[in-house]
Amino acid sequence: MNAHELRDKTPDQLRDELVGLKKEAFNLRFQQATSQLENTARMRQVRRDVARIKTVLNEKAAAAANAEAN
């Protein structure tokens, strides 16, 4: 998933996706702790996707605040 795709989504869709990714991150950490994790690169992908979504949400919030101020 890239930032361009995320910017096309609504804030509600982004929040839903964020919740799903956080659940996946929890499950991946649990699998790692029990030595069941096969794809270790997925942890990094999920962590970066979470950061991307948070960044886009903050951009949208700042844009909305800017629009109200003007």
PyMOL Python script that loads the backbone (N, CA, C, O; Angstrom):
from pymol import cmd

cmd.read_pdbstr("""\
ATOM      1  N   MET A   1       0.854  -1.169   0.000  1.00  0.00           N
ATOM      2  CA  MET A   1       0.000   0.000   0.000  1.00  0.00           C
ATOM      3  C   MET A   1       0.898   1.229   0.000  1.00  0.00           C
ATOM      4  O   MET A   1       1.885   1.295   0.733  1.00  0.00           O
ATOM      5  N   ASN A   2       0.543   2.194  -0.828  1.00  0.00           N
ATOM      6  CA  ASN A   2       1.357   3.408  -0.860  1.00  0.00           C
ATOM      7  C   ASN A   2       0.521   4.608  -0.409  1.00  0.00           C
ATOM      8  O   ASN A   2      -0.700   4.522  -0.279  1.00  0.00           O
ATOM      9  N   ALA A   3       1.200   5.712  -0.178  1.00  0.00           N
ATOM     10  CA  ALA A   3       0.538   6.896   0.363  1.00  0.00           C
ATOM     11  C   ALA A   3      -0.498   7.451  -0.606  1.00  0.00           C
ATOM     12  O   ALA A   3      -1.508   8.011  -0.180  1.00  0.00           O
ATOM     13  N   HIS A   4      -0.257   7.301  -1.904  1.00  0.00           N
ATOM     14  CA  HIS A   4      -1.209   7.813  -2.891  1.00  0.00           C
ATOM     15  C   HIS A   4      -2.561   7.107  -2.748  1.00  0.00           C
ATOM     16  O   HIS A   4      -3.608   7.753  -2.802  1.00  0.00           O
ATOM     17  N   GLU A   5      -2.539   5.804  -2.567  1.00  0.00           N
ATOM     18  CA  GLU A   5      -3.779   5.044  -2.368  1.00  0.00           C
ATOM     19  C   GLU A   5      -4.472   5.484  -1.084  1.00  0.00           C
ATOM     20  O   GLU A   5      -5.699   5.572  -1.036  1.00  0.00           O
ATOM     21  N   LEU A   6      -3.699   5.755  -0.058  1.00  0.00           N
ATOM     22  CA  LEU A   6      -4.275   6.125   1.237  1.00  0.00           C
ATOM     23  C   LEU A   6      -4.924   7.504   1.189  1.00  0.00           C
ATOM     24  O   LEU A   6      -5.936   7.735   1.851  1.00  0.00           O
ATOM     25  N   ARG A   7      -4.355   8.411   0.420  1.00  0.00           N
ATOM     26  CA  ARG A   7      -4.910   9.762   0.351  1.00  0.00           C
ATOM     27  C   ARG A   7      -6.270   9.782  -0.326  1.00  0.00           C
ATOM     28  O   ARG A   7      -7.035  10.727  -0.135  1.00  0.00           O
ATOM     29  N   ASP A   8      -6.587   8.764  -1.109  1.00  0.00           N
ATOM     30  CA  ASP A   8      -7.888   8.681  -1.776  1.00  0.00           C
ATOM     31  C   ASP A   8      -8.987   8.187  -0.842  1.00  0.00           C
ATOM     32  O   ASP A   8     -10.168   8.288  -1.175  1.00  0.00           O
ATOM     33  N   LYS A   9      -8.621   7.660   0.307  1.00  0.00           N
ATOM     34  CA  LYS A   9      -9.602   7.104   1.234  1.00  0.00           C
ATOM     35  C   LYS A   9     -10.090   8.166   2.212  1.00  0.00           C
ATOM     36  O   LYS A   9      -9.436   9.187   2.429  1.00  0.00           O
ATOM     37  N   THR A  10     -11.256   7.899   2.795  1.00  0.00           N
ATOM     38  CA  THR A  10     -11.812   8.814   3.798  1.00  0.00           C
ATOM     39  C   THR A  10     -11.135   8.550   5.141  1.00  0.00           C
ATOM     40  O   THR A  10     -10.559   7.482   5.347  1.00  0.00           O
ATOM     41  N   PRO A  11     -11.201   9.511   6.045  1.00  0.00           N
ATOM     42  CA  PRO A  11     -10.612   9.288   7.379  1.00  0.00           C
ATOM     43  C   PRO A  11     -11.190   8.076   8.105  1.00  0.00           C
ATOM     44  O   PRO A  11     -10.471   7.385   8.826  1.00  0.00           O
ATOM     45  N   ASP A  12     -12.485   7.814   7.920  1.00  0.00           N
ATOM     46  CA  ASP A  12     -13.088   6.639   8.571  1.00  0.00           C
ATOM     47  C   ASP A  12     -12.503   5.342   8.021  1.00  0.00           C
ATOM     48  O   ASP A  12     -12.234   4.409   8.778  1.00  0.00           O
ATOM     49  N   GLN A  13     -12.309   5.284   6.713  1.00  0.00           N
ATOM     50  CA  GLN A  13     -11.705   4.093   6.113  1.00  0.00           C
ATOM     51  C   GLN A  13     -10.278   3.919   6.617  1.00  0.00           C
ATOM     52  O   GLN A  13      -9.835   2.801   6.880  1.00  0.00           O
ATOM     53  N   LEU A  14      -9.566   5.027   6.750  1.00  0.00           N
ATOM     54  CA  LEU A  14      -8.185   4.955   7.233  1.00  0.00           C
ATOM     55  C   LEU A  14      -8.134   4.457   8.673  1.00  0.00           C
ATOM     56  O   LEU A  14      -7.275   3.650   9.028  1.00  0.00           O
ATOM     57  N   ARG A  15      -9.059   4.943   9.499  1.00  0.00           N
ATOM     58  CA  ARG A  15      -9.083   4.488  10.894  1.00  0.00           C
ATOM     59  C   ARG A  15      -9.394   3.000  10.989  1.00  0.00           C
ATOM     60  O   ARG A  15      -8.813   2.291  11.811  1.00  0.00           O
ATOM     61  N   ASP A  16     -10.316   2.526  10.144  1.00  0.00           N
ATOM     62  CA  ASP A  16     -10.642   1.089  10.127  1.00  0.00           C
ATOM     63  C   ASP A  16      -9.420   0.274   9.731  1.00  0.00           C
ATOM     64  O   ASP A  16      -9.127  -0.760  10.331  1.00  0.00           O
ATOM     65  N   GLU A  17      -8.713   0.752   8.719  1.00  0.00           N
ATOM     66  CA  GLU A  17      -7.529   0.033   8.263  1.00  0.00           C
ATOM     67  C   GLU A  17      -6.436   0.063   9.339  1.00  0.00           C
ATOM     68  O   GLU A  17      -5.698  -0.908   9.509  1.00  0.00           O
ATOM     69  N   LEU A  18      -6.341   1.172  10.055  1.00  0.00           N
ATOM     70  CA  LEU A  18      -5.360   1.300  11.127  1.00  0.00           C
ATOM     71  C   LEU A  18      -5.632   0.288  12.235  1.00  0.00           C
ATOM     72  O   LEU A  18      -4.710  -0.340  12.757  1.00  0.00           O
ATOM     73  N   VAL A  19      -6.895   0.139  12.584  1.00  0.00           N
ATOM     74  CA  VAL A  19      -7.265  -0.842  13.616  1.00  0.00           C
ATOM     75  C   VAL A  19      -6.873  -2.246  13.172  1.00  0.00           C
ATOM     76  O   VAL A  19      -6.321  -3.021  13.954  1.00  0.00           O
ATOM     77  N   GLY A  20      -7.161  -2.570  11.918  1.00  0.00           N
ATOM     78  CA  GLY A  20      -6.814  -3.888  11.404  1.00  0.00           C
ATOM     79  C   GLY A  20      -5.322  -4.147  11.412  1.00  0.00           C
ATOM     80  O   GLY A  20      -4.876  -5.243  11.750  1.00  0.00           O
ATOM     81  N   LEU A  21      -4.549  -3.134  11.040  1.00  0.00           N
ATOM     82  CA  LEU A  21      -3.095  -3.289  11.022  1.00  0.00           C
ATOM     83  C   LEU A  21      -2.532  -3.432  12.432  1.00  0.00           C
ATOM     84  O   LEU A  21      -1.581  -4.181  12.654  1.00  0.00           O
ATOM     85  N   LYS A  22      -3.118  -2.715  13.374  1.00  0.00           N
ATOM     86  CA  LYS A  22      -2.637  -2.842  14.752  1.00  0.00           C
ATOM     87  C   LYS A  22      -2.926  -4.235  15.313  1.00  0.00           C
ATOM     88  O   LYS A  22      -2.127  -4.785  16.071  1.00  0.00           O
ATOM     89  N   LYS A  23      -4.070  -4.797  14.935  1.00  0.00           N
ATOM     90  CA  LYS A  23      -4.378  -6.164  15.361  1.00  0.00           C
ATOM     91  C   LYS A  23      -3.389  -7.140  14.733  1.00  0.00           C
ATOM     92  O   LYS A  23      -2.913  -8.071  15.383  1.00  0.00           O
ATOM     93  N   GLU A  24      -3.090  -6.907  13.449  1.00  0.00           N
ATOM     94  CA  GLU A  24      -2.134  -7.781  12.775  1.00  0.00           C
ATOM     95  C   GLU A  24      -0.755  -7.670  13.421  1.00  0.00           C
ATOM     96  O   GLU A  24      -0.068  -8.677  13.594  1.00  0.00           O
ATOM     97  N   ALA A  25      -0.350  -6.459  13.777  1.00  0.00           N
ATOM     98  CA  ALA A  25       0.948  -6.264  14.425  1.00  0.00           C
ATOM     99  C   ALA A  25       0.997  -7.009  15.755  1.00  0.00           C
ATOM    100  O   ALA A  25       2.008  -7.625  16.090  1.00  0.00           O
ATOM    101  N   PHE A  26      -0.097  -6.952  16.512  1.00  0.00           N
ATOM    102  CA  PHE A  26      -0.158  -7.682  17.778  1.00  0.00           C
ATOM    103  C   PHE A  26       0.011  -9.177  17.545  1.00  0.00           C
ATOM    104  O   PHE A  26       0.778  -9.842  18.242  1.00  0.00           O
ATOM    105  N   ASN A  27      -0.715  -9.700  16.555  1.00  0.00           N
ATOM    106  CA  ASN A  27      -0.620 -11.130  16.259  1.00  0.00           C
ATOM    107  C   ASN A  27       0.783 -11.518  15.806  1.00  0.00           C
ATOM    108  O   ASN A  27       1.285 -12.583  16.167  1.00  0.00           O
ATOM    109  N   LEU A  28       1.415 -10.652  15.015  1.00  0.00           N
ATOM    110  CA  LEU A  28       2.775 -10.944  14.568  1.00  0.00           C
ATOM    111  C   LEU A  28       3.755 -10.951  15.739  1.00  0.00           C
ATOM    112  O   LEU A  28       4.648 -11.796  15.795  1.00  0.00           O
ATOM    113  N   ARG A  29       3.592 -10.018  16.667  1.00  0.00           N
ATOM    114  CA  ARG A  29       4.473 -10.003  17.844  1.00  0.00           C
ATOM    115  C   ARG A  29       4.265 -11.269  18.674  1.00  0.00           C
ATOM    116  O   ARG A  29       5.218 -11.842  19.202  1.00  0.00           O
ATOM    117  N   PHE A  30       3.019 -11.690  18.780  1.00  0.00           N
ATOM    118  CA  PHE A  30       2.714 -12.905  19.530  1.00  0.00           C
ATOM    119  C   PHE A  30       3.346 -14.121  18.863  1.00  0.00           C
ATOM    120  O   PHE A  30       3.912 -14.982  19.536  1.00  0.00           O
ATOM    121  N   GLN A  31       3.246 -14.189  17.531  1.00  0.00           N
ATOM    122  CA  GLN A  31       3.858 -15.302  16.799  1.00  0.00           C
ATOM    123  C   GLN A  31       5.373 -15.293  16.962  1.00  0.00           C
ATOM    124  O   GLN A  31       5.994 -16.349  17.079  1.00  0.00           O
ATOM    125  N   GLN A  32       5.963 -14.110  16.969  1.00  0.00           N
ATOM    126  CA  GLN A  32       7.417 -14.022  17.124  1.00  0.00           C
ATOM    127  C   GLN A  32       7.842 -14.511  18.509  1.00  0.00           C
ATOM    128  O   GLN A  32       8.859 -15.189  18.655  1.00  0.00           O
ATOM    129  N   ALA A  33       7.063 -14.165  19.505  1.00  0.00           N
ATOM    130  CA  ALA A  33       7.394 -14.567  20.869  1.00  0.00           C
ATOM    131  C   ALA A  33       7.307 -16.076  21.050  1.00  0.00           C
ATOM    132  O   ALA A  33       8.034 -16.654  21.858  1.00  0.00           O
ATOM    133  N   THR A  34       6.422 -16.706  20.300  1.00  0.00           N
ATOM    134  CA  THR A  34       6.258 -18.154  20.422  1.00  0.00           C
ATOM    135  C   THR A  34       7.022 -18.909  19.333  1.00  0.00           C
ATOM    136  O   THR A  34       6.825 -20.110  19.149  1.00  0.00           O
ATOM    137  N   SER A  35       7.884 -18.208  18.622  1.00  0.00           N
ATOM    138  CA  SER A  35       8.729 -18.783  17.560  1.00  0.00           C
ATOM    139  C   SER A  35       7.919 -19.439  16.437  1.00  0.00           C
ATOM    140  O   SER A  35       8.334 -20.451  15.873  1.00  0.00           O
ATOM    141  N   GLN A  36       6.769 -18.855  16.122  1.00  0.00           N
ATOM    142  CA  GLN A  36       5.932 -19.376  15.043  1.00  0.00           C
ATOM    143  C   GLN A  36       5.926 -18.449  13.830  1.00  0.00           C
ATOM    144  O   GLN A  36       5.304 -18.764  12.815  1.00  0.00           O
ATOM    145  N   LEU A  37       6.606 -17.321  13.923  1.00  0.00           N
ATOM    146  CA  LEU A  37       6.590 -16.332  12.844  1.00  0.00           C
ATOM    147  C   LEU A  37       7.452 -16.813  11.689  1.00  0.00           C
ATOM    148  O   LEU A  37       8.638 -17.091  11.863  1.00  0.00           O
ATOM    149  N   GLU A  38       6.849 -16.909  10.505  1.00  0.00           N
ATOM    150  CA  GLU A  38       7.585 -17.365   9.333  1.00  0.00           C
ATOM    151  C   GLU A  38       8.098 -16.205   8.495  1.00  0.00           C
ATOM    152  O   GLU A  38       9.241 -16.229   8.037  1.00  0.00           O
ATOM    153  N   ASN A  39       7.260 -15.183   8.289  1.00  0.00           N
ATOM    154  CA  ASN A  39       7.642 -14.053   7.443  1.00  0.00           C
ATOM    155  C   ASN A  39       7.998 -12.866   8.339  1.00  0.00           C
ATOM    156  O   ASN A  39       7.129 -12.069   8.691  1.00  0.00           O
ATOM    157  N   THR A  40       9.251 -12.753   8.699  1.00  0.00           N
ATOM    158  CA  THR A  40       9.663 -11.685   9.608  1.00  0.00           C
ATOM    159  C   THR A  40       9.587 -10.313   8.952  1.00  0.00           C
ATOM    160  O   THR A  40       9.463  -9.305   9.648  1.00  0.00           O
ATOM    161  N   ALA A  41       9.657 -10.257   7.640  1.00  0.00           N
ATOM    162  CA  ALA A  41       9.591  -8.971   6.938  1.00  0.00           C
ATOM    163  C   ALA A  41       8.207  -8.344   7.066  1.00  0.00           C
ATOM    164  O   ALA A  41       8.065  -7.129   6.934  1.00  0.00           O
ATOM    165  N   ARG A  42       7.198  -9.151   7.319  1.00  0.00           N
ATOM    166  CA  ARG A  42       5.830  -8.627   7.428  1.00  0.00           C
ATOM    167  C   ARG A  42       5.704  -7.670   8.604  1.00  0.00           C
ATOM    168  O   ARG A  42       4.920  -6.723   8.544  1.00  0.00           O
ATOM    169  N   MET A  43       6.457  -7.899   9.669  1.00  0.00           N
ATOM    170  CA  MET A  43       6.409  -6.997  10.824  1.00  0.00           C
ATOM    171  C   MET A  43       6.817  -5.587  10.408  1.00  0.00           C
ATOM    172  O   MET A  43       6.182  -4.610  10.803  1.00  0.00           O
ATOM    173  N   ARG A  44       7.860  -5.488   9.624  1.00  0.00           N
ATOM    174  CA  ARG A  44       8.340  -4.193   9.162  1.00  0.00           C
ATOM    175  C   ARG A  44       7.317  -3.528   8.237  1.00  0.00           C
ATOM    176  O   ARG A  44       7.079  -2.324   8.331  1.00  0.00           O
ATOM    177  N   GLN A  45       6.718  -4.315   7.350  1.00  0.00           N
ATOM    178  CA  GLN A  45       5.712  -3.774   6.433  1.00  0.00           C
ATOM    179  C   GLN A  45       4.518  -3.218   7.201  1.00  0.00           C
ATOM    180  O   GLN A  45       4.030  -2.130   6.899  1.00  0.00           O
ATOM    181  N   VAL A  46       4.060  -3.960   8.181  1.00  0.00           N
ATOM    182  CA  VAL A  46       2.897  -3.524   8.964  1.00  0.00           C
ATOM    183  C   VAL A  46       3.225  -2.257   9.734  1.00  0.00           C
ATOM    184  O   VAL A  46       2.424  -1.324   9.772  1.00  0.00           O
ATOM    185  N   ARG A  47       4.398  -2.222  10.344  1.00  0.00           N
ATOM    186  CA  ARG A  47       4.801  -1.053  11.118  1.00  0.00           C
ATOM    187  C   ARG A  47       4.863   0.193  10.230  1.00  0.00           C
ATOM    188  O   ARG A  47       4.435   1.271  10.641  1.00  0.00           O
ATOM    189  N   ARG A  48       5.387   0.046   9.031  1.00  0.00           N
ATOM    190  CA  ARG A  48       5.490   1.174   8.113  1.00  0.00           C
ATOM    191  C   ARG A  48       4.129   1.584   7.560  1.00  0.00           C
ATOM    192  O   ARG A  48       3.873   2.768   7.342  1.00  0.00           O
ATOM    193  N   ASP A  49       3.260   0.604   7.335  1.00  0.00           N
ATOM    194  CA  ASP A  49       1.910   0.926   6.878  1.00  0.00           C
ATOM    195  C   ASP A  49       1.149   1.706   7.947  1.00  0.00           C
ATOM    196  O   ASP A  49       0.406   2.636   7.630  1.00  0.00           O
ATOM    197  N   VAL A  50       1.331   1.331   9.203  1.00  0.00           N
ATOM    198  CA  VAL A  50       0.704   2.061  10.303  1.00  0.00           C
ATOM    199  C   VAL A  50       1.198   3.503  10.302  1.00  0.00           C
ATOM    200  O   VAL A  50       0.407   4.434  10.454  1.00  0.00           O
ATOM    201  N   ALA A  51       2.494   3.688  10.132  1.00  0.00           N
ATOM    202  CA  ALA A  51       3.055   5.036  10.113  1.00  0.00           C
ATOM    203  C   ALA A  51       2.515   5.835   8.930  1.00  0.00           C
ATOM    204  O   ALA A  51       2.226   7.024   9.065  1.00  0.00           O
ATOM    205  N   ARG A  52       2.377   5.189   7.768  1.00  0.00           N
ATOM    206  CA  ARG A  52       1.840   5.874   6.588  1.00  0.00           C
ATOM    207  C   ARG A  52       0.411   6.342   6.833  1.00  0.00           C
ATOM    208  O   ARG A  52       0.053   7.473   6.505  1.00  0.00           O
ATOM    209  N   ILE A  53      -0.397   5.465   7.412  1.00  0.00           N
ATOM    210  CA  ILE A  53      -1.795   5.815   7.671  1.00  0.00           C
ATOM    211  C   ILE A  53      -1.882   6.967   8.669  1.00  0.00           C
ATOM    212  O   ILE A  53      -2.674   7.890   8.485  1.00  0.00           O
ATOM    213  N   LYS A  54      -1.072   6.914   9.722  1.00  0.00           N
ATOM    214  CA  LYS A  54      -1.086   7.987  10.707  1.00  0.00           C
ATOM    215  C   LYS A  54      -0.666   9.306  10.079  1.00  0.00           C
ATOM    216  O   LYS A  54      -1.228  10.354  10.397  1.00  0.00           O
ATOM    217  N   THR A  55       0.316   9.261   9.193  1.00  0.00           N
ATOM    218  CA  THR A  55       0.782  10.466   8.520  1.00  0.00           C
ATOM    219  C   THR A  55      -0.322  11.067   7.659  1.00  0.00           C
ATOM    220  O   THR A  55      -0.554  12.275   7.693  1.00  0.00           O
ATOM    221  N   VAL A  56      -1.000  10.225   6.891  1.00  0.00           N
ATOM    222  CA  VAL A  56      -2.073  10.711   6.021  1.00  0.00           C
ATOM    223  C   VAL A  56      -3.226  11.260   6.856  1.00  0.00           C
ATOM    224  O   VAL A  56      -3.813  12.281   6.496  1.00  0.00           O
ATOM    225  N   LEU A  57      -3.558  10.601   7.962  1.00  0.00           N
ATOM    226  CA  LEU A  57      -4.614  11.110   8.844  1.00  0.00           C
ATOM    227  C   LEU A  57      -4.249  12.482   9.398  1.00  0.00           C
ATOM    228  O   LEU A  57      -5.098  13.372   9.466  1.00  0.00           O
ATOM    229  N   ASN A  58      -2.995  12.656   9.794  1.00  0.00           N
ATOM    230  CA  ASN A  58      -2.554  13.953  10.301  1.00  0.00           C
ATOM    231  C   ASN A  58      -2.584  15.014   9.212  1.00  0.00           C
ATOM    232  O   ASN A  58      -2.933  16.164   9.479  1.00  0.00           O
ATOM    233  N   GLU A  59      -2.224  14.642   7.989  1.00  0.00           N
ATOM    234  CA  GLU A  59      -2.286  15.584   6.872  1.00  0.00           C
ATOM    235  C   GLU A  59      -3.724  16.024   6.634  1.00  0.00           C
ATOM    236  O   GLU A  59      -3.983  17.208   6.420  1.00  0.00           O
ATOM    237  N   LYS A  60      -4.656  15.085   6.670  1.00  0.00           N
ATOM    238  CA  LYS A  60      -6.057  15.406   6.442  1.00  0.00           C
ATOM    239  C   LYS A  60      -6.595  16.292   7.571  1.00  0.00           C
ATOM    240  O   LYS A  60      -7.365  17.219   7.320  1.00  0.00           O
ATOM    241  N   ALA A  61      -6.195  16.010   8.796  1.00  0.00           N
ATOM    242  CA  ALA A  61      -6.641  16.816   9.935  1.00  0.00           C
ATOM    243  C   ALA A  61      -6.093  18.240   9.836  1.00  0.00           C
ATOM    244  O   ALA A  61      -6.801  19.205  10.122  1.00  0.00           O
ATOM    245  N   ALA A  62      -4.845  18.361   9.434  1.00  0.00           N
ATOM    246  CA  ALA A  62      -4.242  19.691   9.288  1.00  0.00           C
ATOM    247  C   ALA A  62      -4.906  20.458   8.155  1.00  0.00           C
ATOM    248  O   ALA A  62      -5.131  21.663   8.268  1.00  0.00           O
ATOM    249  N   ALA A  63      -5.220  19.772   7.069  1.00  0.00           N
ATOM    250  CA  ALA A  63      -5.897  20.430   5.955  1.00  0.00           C
ATOM    251  C   ALA A  63      -7.292  20.909   6.356  1.00  0.00           C
ATOM    252  O   ALA A  63      -7.720  21.994   5.961  1.00  0.00           O
ATOM    253  N   ALA A  64      -7.987  20.106   7.131  1.00  0.00           N
ATOM    254  CA  ALA A  64      -9.315  20.486   7.589  1.00  0.00           C
ATOM    255  C   ALA A  64      -9.248  21.673   8.539  1.00  0.00           C
ATOM    256  O   ALA A  64     -10.080  22.578   8.469  1.00  0.00           O
ATOM    257  N   ALA A  65      -8.263  21.669   9.423  1.00  0.00           N
ATOM    258  CA  ALA A  65      -8.091  22.777  10.347  1.00  0.00           C
ATOM    259  C   ALA A  65      -7.727  24.063   9.604  1.00  0.00           C
ATOM    260  O   ALA A  65      -8.173  25.156   9.955  1.00  0.00           O
ATOM    261  N   ASN A  66      -6.909  23.899   8.574  1.00  0.00           N
ATOM    262  CA  ASN A  66      -6.515  25.043   7.744  1.00  0.00           C
ATOM    263  C   ASN A  66      -7.708  25.606   6.992  1.00  0.00           C
ATOM    264  O   ASN A  66      -7.836  26.823   6.854  1.00  0.00           O
ATOM    265  N   ALA A  67      -8.577  24.740   6.507  1.00  0.00           N
ATOM    266  CA  ALA A  67      -9.752  25.172   5.771  1.00  0.00           C
ATOM    267  C   ALA A  67     -10.711  25.928   6.671  1.00  0.00           C
ATOM    268  O   ALA A  67     -11.338  26.896   6.240  1.00  0.00           O
ATOM    269  N   GLU A  68     -10.829  25.493   7.928  1.00  0.00           N
ATOM    270  CA  GLU A  68     -11.716  26.178   8.881  1.00  0.00           C
ATOM    271  C   GLU A  68     -11.170  27.551   9.253  1.00  0.00           C
ATOM    272  O   GLU A  68     -11.934  28.494   9.456  1.00  0.00           O
ATOM    273  N   ALA A  69      -9.856  27.660   9.343  1.00  0.00           N
ATOM    274  CA  ALA A  69      -9.229  28.913   9.743  1.00  0.00           C
ATOM    275  C   ALA A  69      -9.397  29.993   8.673  1.00  0.00           C
ATOM    276  O   ALA A  69      -9.422  31.186   8.972  1.00  0.00           O
ATOM    277  N   ASN A  70      -9.512  29.550   7.426  1.00  0.00           N
ATOM    278  CA  ASN A  70      -9.634  30.538   6.339  1.00  0.00           C
ATOM    279  C   ASN A  70     -11.042  30.800   5.998  1.00  0.00           C
ATOM    280  O   ASN A  70     -11.323  31.603   5.108  1.00  0.00           O
TER     281      ASN A  70
END
""", "prot")
cmd.dss("prot")
cmd.show_as("cartoon", "prot")
cmd.util.cbc("prot")
cmd.orient("prot")
